[in-house]
Amino acid sequence: MKKAFVIILTLIGILSFGQENKLDQNENGMDSIEPTELDSLYVRALNSRLDLILGSGWNYVEMSGYGKRIVELDVSARIKFLTNEELIDLSIKKKKTINIIRLNHKIVAKDTIDIIFGDVSVTAKRGIFFQRGIRFKKAEFSVGCRGTNGYQPDIRFVFDRKENKWNLITNRFVTTKE
């Protein structure tokens, strides 16, 4: 019995040798995606947000992290990319809280990526403030809560190996009645 078990394990090892796909993992063994491919998914996700495109006024995207990488790509004209300093100055100028979109993603599987839109708010004031020295601007950044419904992706892309392209399968910003 023990000998048959060893033979089966050896056969499994021989048959599976060299079957790993090195393109799906980086040097740490984590799932990965090419940066240009990820950038195109961010652009598609932003351009598929009908609530942003059809709404009035500007929509601001934080230009740190992934926002910095896609600022020059073909994103909707209703979206502006601003740095933290520009957001603080805009909040002071308009004398109100500015709502921002923070881009992020989660690799769910080798062929599934979720694009996550975080809600961030900036409230800034001009004055004299005594925090770690004298400051003339004060800003408060607040991160929005996603609720208690568990993890729900904003936009999900799944890779279709037959067509060799990413398909958008879930968009929580577009509701359809069935």
C-alpha positions in Angstrom: 0.0 0.0 0.0 2.8 2.4 1.0 4.7 1.5 -2.2 1.6 2.3 -4.4 1.2 5.6 -2.7 4.8 6.6 -3.4 4.4 5.6 -7.0 1.3 7.7 -7.4 2.9 10.7 -5.8 6.0 10.3 -8.1 3.7 10.1 -11.2 1.9 13.3 -10.1 5.2 15.0 -9.6 6.4 14.0 -13.1 3.2 14.9 -14.8 2.9 18.3 -13.2 6.6 19.2 -13.6 6.9 22.5 -15.6 3.2 23.1 -15.7 3.3 26.3 -13.6 2.6 29.5 -15.6 5.4 32.0 -14.7 3.6 34.9 -16.3 0.9 34.7 -13.6 3.2 35.1 -10.7 5.9 37.6 -9.8 9.1 36.7 -7.9 7.3 36.6 -4.5 4.8 34.0 -5.8 2.0 36.6 -5.8 -0.5 37.0 -8.6 0.4 39.9 -10.8 -0.6 41.8 -13.9 1.4 44.0 -16.3 1.3 47.7 -15.2 0.2 48.8 -18.7 -2.7 46.3 -18.6 -3.7 47.4 -15.2 -3.6 51.0 -16.2 -6.0 50.2 -19.1 -8.3 48.5 -16.7 -8.3 51.6 -14.5 -9.2 53.8 -17.5 -12.0 51.5 -18.6 -13.3 51.4 -15.1 -13.4 55.2 -14.8 -14.9 55.6 -18.2 -17.6 53.1 -17.4 -18.8 55.0 -14.3 -21.9 56.6 -15.8 -22.6 58.4 -12.5 -19.4 60.4 -13.0 -19.7 61.0 -16.7 -23.4 62.1 -16.6 -23.2 64.1 -13.4 -22.7 67.8 -13.3 -19.4 69.4 -12.2 -16.0 68.0 -12.0 -15.0 64.7 -10.4 -11.6 64.6 -8.8 -9.2 61.7 -8.7 -6.3 61.6 -6.2 -3.1 61.9 -8.1 -1.1 59.6 -5.9 -0.4 56.0 -6.6 -2.4 54.7 -9.5 -3.9 58.1 -10.4 -0.4 59.4 -11.2 0.1 56.6 -13.7 -3.1 57.1 -15.7 -3.3 60.9 -15.8 -2.0 61.1 -19.4 -4.3 58.3 -20.7 -7.7 58.7 -22.4 -9.9 59.3 -19.4 -13.3 61.2 -19.5 -13.1 64.9 -19.8 -15.3 65.2 -16.6 -12.5 63.9 -14.5 -9.6 66.0 -13.1 -6.5 64.5 -11.5 -5.2 66.7 -8.6 -2.3 66.4 -6.1 -3.0 66.6 -2.4 -1.7 70.2 -2.3 -4.0 71.2 -5.2 -6.9 69.6 -3.4 -6.2 71.5 -0.3 -6.0 74.8 -2.2 -9.2 74.0 -4.0 -11.0 73.3 -0.7 -9.7 76.6 0.6 -10.8 78.5 -2.5 -14.3 77.0 -2.6 -14.6 77.1 1.2 -16.2 73.6 1.2 -15.3 69.9 1.5 -14.0 68.4 -1.7 -14.8 64.7 -2.5 -12.1 62.7 -4.2 -11.9 59.2 -5.7 -9.0 57.1 -4.6 -8.1 54.3 -7.1 -7.1 50.8 -6.0 -7.4 47.2 -7.1 -7.6 43.7 -5.7 -6.4 40.7 -7.6 -9.0 38.1 -6.7 -7.6 35.3 -8.9 -5.2 34.8 -11.8 -8.0 35.9 -14.2 -10.1 38.2 -12.0 -9.3 41.8 -10.9 -11.5 44.1 -8.9 -11.2 47.9 -9.3 -12.1 49.7 -6.1 -13.0 53.3 -5.8 -12.4 54.7 -2.4 -14.2 57.9 -1.2 -11.9 60.5 0.4 -12.9 64.0 1.5 -10.7 67.0 2.0 -11.7 70.0 4.2 -9.1 72.7 4.4 -8.9 76.1 6.1 -6.6 79.1 5.9 -5.4 80.7 9.2 -2.7 80.5 11.8 -2.4 77.0 13.4 0.1 75.9 16.0 0.7 72.2 15.2 4.4 71.2 15.1 5.3 74.9 14.4 3.3 77.6 12.8 1.1 76.6 9.8 -1.0 78.8 7.6 -3.2 76.0 6.2 -4.9 73.2 7.9 -6.4 70.2 6.1 -8.4 67.1 7.2 -8.5 64.1 5.0 -11.4 61.7 5.7 -11.7 58.2 4.3 -15.3 56.9 3.6 -16.7 53.7 5.1 -17.9 51.0 2.8 -20.6 49.7 5.1 -21.1 46.4 6.8 -22.3 44.3 3.8 -19.0 42.5 3.4 -16.7 42.9 0.5 -18.5 43.9 -2.7 -16.4 44.9 -5.8 -17.1 48.2 -7.5 -16.0 47.0 -10.9 -14.8 43.4 -11.7 -12.9 42.4 -14.8 -12.4 38.7 -15.8 -9.9 37.6 -18.4 -11.3 35.7 -21.4 -8.5 33.4 -22.6 -10.3 32.6 -25.9 -10.6 36.2 -26.9 -7.4 37.3 -25.0 -9.1 40.3 -23.4 -10.5 41.5 -20.1 -14.3 41.6 -19.9 -16.2 43.8 -17.5 -18.7 41.6 -15.7 -19.7 43.6 -12.6 -20.3 47.3 -12.3 -22.1 48.4 -9.2 -22.6 51.9 -10.5 -24.9 50.7 -13.3 -28.2 49.2 -12.2 -30.4 47.2 -14.5 -33.9 46.0 -13.7 -34.6 42.4 -14.7 
